[in-house]
Amino acid sequence: MSAVVTTAVRRALSGFSMLPDRGPGRTLFWATVVNTVGTGMYLTSSALFFVRVVGMSQTQVGLGLTVSGLIGLLAGVPVGRLADRSGPRRVYLVMLGAEALAMAALVLARSFTTFVLLCSCISLAATASAAARGPLVRAVGGERPTHLRSCLRSGSNLGVALGGPLAALAIGSGTRTGYELLILGNAVTFAVCAAMVSRLPHVPPVPPGGADGQRRAGVSRPYLCLVGLNAVMMQQFPVLPLVLPLWIFLHTRAPHAIVGVIVPLSTVLVVLLQVRMSRGIDSPAAAARFMARSGFAVLAGFALMGAMAALPGWLASAVLVLAMVVYTFGEIWYSAASFELSFALAPAESQGRYQGVFSMGSGIGRVVSQSLATLLCLGLGFAGWILLGVLILAAGLAAVPTTRWALRTGPGDEPAPPPGAQQVPAGAR
C-alpha cells in the first residue's frame, strides 16, 4: 500500500518538477539559477544604488537606462550571426565575461556620463549574451527545446526570488559598501555562470549554406511579422513591477501592503507551473494556439485589475489575487509559445541571426511598453486596462494565421517543399 501511495505522490509531483534530465540541460539549468540570483540582487538594488551611491536623480536614472537600453538593441543581430558562424557556446562564454567586467566597472561610476556609458556596455553585453544563449539552449535541448526552456524559466524565477532577499540584507545596512557588494556580487555570478557553461559540450558552428547550399541573406517576412506581434505581446511586462503597484496606491482602496504579494505570487506560480503548463507546445501550430490562449488570459487578468478601483478594500485584495493567477497563466503560455515559434520557424543554419532579430524586436517592445502601459492603464483607468488587454489579445490571435503563413512559405520566403519531397544535393545541381 505504501508503495502505491509513494508512486502516486511521485507522479503528482513530477508535473511540477523544474529540473531537466541529467546532462548538459541540467548544467545549464544550475548555471541559469546562479546567474539570476545575481539578477535578483541587481533588480532589487540597482535603482537605489544609482540614486544613493552614484548620486543620480530619478530623472537621470530613467533617461540613462532608456538610452542604454536602446543602444543595447544594436548587439542582437551581429552577435547572432557570430554565434552561427563561431558556435553559440563560445560566443556565450565571451559575452558572459563581458557582462561580468561591465557590471564590476559600474562601482566606478561617479558621473552621469560614466553611468550612461557603463550601463550602455552592460546593455550591449546583455543583449549579445541573450542572442548567443538562444541557439545554445536550442542545441542543448535536442528534440525538446521548449521543455528545457520552460525548466530554465522556472530556474530563472527561482534565482531572482533568492536574490531579492540577499539584496534586502545589504540594503538594510544603508552603506555604500553594502550596495557596491551587491553590484560586485552580480558580476561574480556572471563569472560563475561562465565557468559552469564551459563544462557544456562544444556546439559546432553552422555551415554558411542552407539545405540548398546557398546563404539566406535576410529574415523571412512571416518571421518578421511574428517578431512584430511578439513586440506587441511584450507590452504586458511593465504591469507587475511598475503599473500595478502604482494603480493599487493611486486608484484602489486595497491595503498598500498587498503590493508586496504581487511579484512573489507570480514568481511562485511560474516556478511551480511553467514546465507543467508548457506541455503540448511542441510545434509551431500548437505554439500559435497557445499565443492566442495567452492573449485571452492576459485580457481577463487586466480586466480584473482594472475593476479593483470600484471595489471595497477587502474585495479588491481578493480580486487582485485572482487577477494575478489568471494573468500569470497567460504569461506562462506566452513565454513557452514565443520560444517555440522563435526557434521552430527559423532556418537551422541561421538560428543565431534569427534569434538576434527576435531579441531586438523584444527589446524594442520592452522599451515602448513602459510608456504605453503607464499611459493607458494609469491615464485612462479601467478603459485603458481593457484597451491594453485587447491589443495583446489581437496580437495573440494574429499569431495563428501568421504562423500558417510561415509554415507555407518556409524560412526563406519561398514555398516550403511538400512533406517527403526529395532534396537534391547542392553538388548535383
N, C-alpha and C positions, 0 to 999 in steps of 0.2 A: 504493500500500500504506500509506504513512504517513497519507494522508487517511482511510483506513478505520480505522486504529488511533486517530487523533485523534477521529474521530466516536464510536467505541466508548467511549473514555475519557470524553468529554463526556457521553454518555448514562448511563454508570455513575455519574458524579459528580453528574448533575442530580438524582438521587434524594436526595442528601444536602444539596442547596442549602437554606440557610435564608433567602435573600433573596427578598422578594416581588417582583412585577413592578415596573418603574419607574412612578413616580407617587406618589400620596398614601400608598399602602401602604408603600412603601419609606421615605418620610419618617417615617412613624410608627414603622417598624422602628428606624431610627437614633436617633430620639428615645427609644425604649424602651431601647436599648443604653446611651445616655448616662445615663438615669435610673437604670438598675440597676447601673451602675458605682458610683454613689453608694450604692445599697442594699448592694452587696457590701462597701464600705468601712464602712458603718454596722453591718451584721450582725457583721462581724469584730471591731469595736472597741467596740461600744456597752456591753456588759457591763463591760468593763474601764474604760471612761470613767465609768460610773455609780459604780463602786466606788472607783477610784483618784483620780478628779478631783472628782466630786460629793461623794464621801465616804459613800455609802450602804452598808449591809450587804447581804449576799447575800439575806437575807430581805426587806429593804425593797425591793430591786430586783424580786424576784419578785412581791411584793404590789403594788407600784406599776404594773408592767407588766400585771398581771392586771386591776387596777381600770381602768386607762386603756384596755385592750382592750375591756372590757365597755362602757365609756362610748362608745367609738368605734362600736359597733354601732348606736347611735341615729341615725347620719347617713345610713345607706344608703337607706332608703325615701324620706324627704323630698327628698334630693338627686336621687334617681332621678326623682321626679315633676318636679322643677325642670328636669332635663335634657330631659324630654319636652316641657315647655312653653316652654323658653327656647332649646333647641338644645344638644346634648351638647358640641360643641367649645367653645362659650363658657363653659359651666359647668366643663368640664375645665380650661380655662386658669385660671379663678379658683381652683379647688381646688389646682392646681399652685403657684400663687402663695402660697396659704395654707400649703401644706406647706413651701415654702421659708422663709417667715417663722417658722413654728413651729419648724422644725429649727434655724435660726440662733439663735433665742432660747434654745435648750437650753444653750448655752455659758454662759448667765447663771444657771443653776440652782445654788443654794448650800444648799438645804434640802430635806427630804423633801417638804414641801408644794408647793414650787415645782416639784420634779421630777415629782410626780404631775400637777400642773396642766398643765405643758408637754407631758408625754407624752400626756395626755388630748387636748390640742389637736392633737398630731401624729396620734394615732389617729383622731380625728374627721375631720381633713383627708384622711388616707389612705383611710378608708372611703368618704368622699364622692367622692374622686378616682376610686376604683375603680368606683363606681356610675355616674359620668358617662362614664368611659372605655369601659365596655362597649358602650353604644349607638353611640359614636363608631367603635369597631372594626367593629361591625355595618354601619354606614353606609359606611365606607371599604372594607370587604371586598366589598361588592357581592354578586355571586352566589356568591362563595367565601369567606365569612367564617371558616369553620373552617380553611381553608388559611392565611389571614392570621393567625389566632390561633395556629396552630402555628408559623408563622415568628416571631411575636412572642415566643412562649415560648422558642424557641431563642435569640433575641436576648437575652431576659432572663437566661437561664442564662449566656450569653457575658459579659454585662455584670457579673453577680455574680462570675464567675470572674476577670475582670480587676480588679475592685475589691478582692478579697481580698488579693492581693499588695501592692497600693498601701497598704492598711491595715497590713500587716505591716511595711512600711518605717517608717511613722510610729510604730507601737507599739514597734519596736525602739529608738527614741530614748528611750523611757521618760519623756518630758517632758509636762507639762501642755499646752504649746503644740502638741506633736505631736497629741495627742488632740483638742484643740479645732479644729485644722486639718482633721481628718477629718470632724468634725461640720459645720463650715462648708463643706467640700468637698461633702458630701452636699447641703447646702442649695443650693449653686451648681448642682448637676446638675438639681435641680428647675426652677430658673430657665432653664437652657439648654434643657431639655426643653420648657418652655412656649414659648420663642422658636421652637423647631422646629415645635411643634404649631400655632402661629399661622399657619404657612405652608400648612396644610391648607385645602382649600376649606370654605366655610361649610356646615354641616349645618342645614337649617331645622328649627324646632320642629315637632312632630307636632300636627295638629289635635286638639282635645279629644274628638272623637267617633270611634267606630269605624266599621266598614263600614255600620252601620245608623244612624249619626248620633247614637248615644247613648253617653254616657261609661260605662265599666265601672268601678264603684267599688272592687271587690275584686279579689283574685287567685284564680284558679280552684283548685278543690280538688285536681285531679290535679297541678297545678304545685306546690302547697304540699307534696303528698306527695313529689314529686321533690326539692324543697328539703330535706325531712327526710332522704331517702335520701342525698342528697349530703352532708349533715352527718355521716351515719354513715361514708360513704366517706372523709371528711376525717380520720378517726381514725388514718389511716396516716401523717400528715405529721410528727409529732414523732419518728418512728422513726429516721430518718437523723441528724438533728442532735443528738438528745437520748438516746433509749433505746438505740440500737445501740452507741454508744461506751461507755456505762455497762455494757451487757451484756458487751462484749468485755473491759473492765477487770475486772469483778467476777465473771464467771461462766464465762469461757473461758480456754484456755491459748494462745490466739493471741497473737503478739507485739503489744504495745501500740502500736507504731509503725504498725501497719496501719490504725489509726483514721484516719490522715491520708489514706488512699486512698478513704474512703467517699464524701465529698461530691465530690471531683474526678472520680471514676469516674462517678458518677451524672450530674454536670454535662456531662461529655464525651458520654455516651450521649444525653442529651437534645438537646444542640446538634446532634449528627450525625443523629439518627434521628427527632426529633419530627415534622418535615414528612413524611418518607417513611412512617412508621408511621401517620400520621393520614389517609392516603389511603383512601377508601372510607367515611369518616364524613361522609356528605353528606346525611343525612336523619335525622329523629328515630328511626325504626325501626333504622337502622344504628347510630346512636349508642347506643341501648339495648343492642344486642347486644354492642357493644364495652365497655359498662359491666360486663356480665356477664363478658366475657373478662378485663377488668381485675381483677375480683374473684378469678378463678382464679389469675392470675399473682401477685397480692399474697399470697394464701394460700400458694402454693408458695414464694415468696420468704421469707415469715415462717417456714415450716416449716424451711427450710434454716438460717435464722438461729438459730432455737431449737435445732436439732440440733448447733450448734457446741460447745455446752457439754460434750458427751460425746466429743469428738474430740481427738486429739493436736494440738499447736500447728500443725504444717505443714499437716495436713489441714483443720483449722478455717480456716486462711487461704485455702486453695483453695476451700472451700465458701463462704466469705464473698464471694469474687469472683463465683462462680456465682449466689449469692443476690442480689447487687446487680444483676446483669444481668437476672435474671428479674423482680425487683421493679420495676426501672426501666421495663421493658416495660409492666408494669401501670400504673405512674404515667403514662406517656406516653399510653396508651389512655384512661385516666380523664380526663386533662386535656382532650384533644380531644373526647371524648364528652360530658362535662359541659358544655363550652362550647356544643356544638351543641344540646343539649337546652335549655339555659337561654335561648337565643335563638329557636330554631325553634318552641318551644311557647308563646312569649309573643306577645300581640297586637301588631301593628305600631305601634299608636297609644300603647302603654304599655310600650315597651321599657325605658325608664329606671326606671319604677316596679317592673317585674318584676325587673330586674337588681338593684335595691336590695334587694328581698326575698331574692333568691338570694344576694347578697353578705352580707346579715345572717345567713342560715342557715349560710353557710360560716364566718362569723366565730364563731358560736356553736359550731359543730363544732370549730373550731380551738382555742377556749378550753377546751372539755371534753376535747379529745384529749390534752392534756399530762398531765392527771391519770390519765385512763383507760388510756392506753397504758403509762404508767410502772407503774401498779398491776398491770395484767395481765401484762406481759412480765417485769418485774423482780420482781414479787411472787409470781407463780405459775410462773415458769420456762417450760419447753417447752410445758406445757399452756396457759399464758397467751398465748404466741405463736400457738398454734393457735386459741384462742378468739377472739382479736382478728381473725385472718385469716378465720375462719368468719363473724364478724359483718360484715366488709366484703364478703365474697362474697355473703352473704344480701342485703345492700343492692343489690349489683350485679345479682343475679338478679331482685330485685323491681322494678328499673327497667324491665324488659321489659313486664310486664303494666300497670304504671303508665303507661308511655308509650302503650300501646294505648288505655288509658282516656282519656288526654289527647287523643289523635287522634280518638277517637269523639265526645267532648263539645265539643271546641273550647275556646278560651281563656276563654269566658265561662260555663262550666259548663252550656251548653245544647248540644243535639246539633248537630254541625257539619253544614253543608249538604252534600248529596251532590255528588260531582265533576261539574262542568259545570252546576250549578244556577244559574239566572239570579238576580242580585242586583237587588232593586228599589231604585231611588234613594230616599233618605230623603224628598225633597220630594214623591214620588209617593204616599206612604202617607197 
